[in-house]
Amino acid sequence: MTITTGARSPYLMRAGLVRNVRSAEHLTTFVVSGVATVLITRLFLGLSGYPQIGGKGLHIAHVLPGGLLMLVAISLLLAYVGPVVRPAAALIGGVGFGLFIDEVGKFVTSDNNYFYQPAAAIVYVVFVLIVLASRFLTTRRPIDPREQLANVVDHAVEGVAGGLSRRRLAQASEQLRQVGAEVTARHETRQLLAACPADEVELAAPVDAAWRATRRGFDRLATHPLAPRIAVGVLVVQAIGAPVIAAGIRFDDGLAADIPVLGVAAGSLLSASFTLRGAVQLRKKNRARAVRLFELAVLVSLLVTQVFQFAGTQFAAAFGMLLDLVLLGLLGAERDRLARKEVEATKAKTWGLPPDPDQPPFPEDPSDPV
């Protein structure tokens, strides 16, 4: 077996732990659907007076349908091959997990207290840990060329049985272009893709469509001339507003709220320092560094400020969390745009070099897979 140079341990891949290049999207779908489910469930129960399903001593808690939905998601992943089913499984599993974790107050209290005040912070921390684990898995090591090739083969698994549409063939072809010619089985994978019959019939994928629309929206927002100023303004308002809310918590709850107040104040101060440094870098025309500092400001808000905010106000802090997620998506889109721009600039410096014969335009026209 040919061993290619890569930053990832070959033992992990030999053990079968090959990463999905779209794992960040799937885990984000899982988290977003889970958080939305918790918020919608709490809103519905509050508006309806917390009704109970059952009677005569029975109470069917919403943790049960949550478990069933997670079972459906696991069954889909176990029953079907290929990449088509994963977005749907991530969405269904996220809804199920949201219904499950929403009742965490009942699980950690002796009196099954659904309204246990720290429950909101526990729910929030669980989802934050999932996001951090996702970022760790996807960014700690770059995707190895062999892992990239395995993801192309995953597309081919779908195509061999049911054919590939022009869009899915183009996706697989783009991934294959990122695999060096020295990687074992690259040529055979190219032939396998070329052998897949054309088939424009696709399973409806609303999750994928939502992802594409979201990316386009963030890309447009990131390139707007006023985007940097708006981002700085929102971060400043958030850094000032969070301590004000914390002061309200302290006024209402007295000494019992000292820890949330101190946590919110510390997080806001640290986030404000990153925001200020980012603004300075932006004035110096160092946009990439500024974006990175703004991202750190948002991450501090998510991982510190909002945790203590949830501990003090429960789900009233949801707006701040949603705002942070939007900012994180916007800054991520700008970071990716700057990275693509840098790659294009690097390629431009290689003018005059002959094209790589092992990297043919495969396929420029998806209708011509050869």
Disulfide bonds with the S-S distance in Angstrom:
none
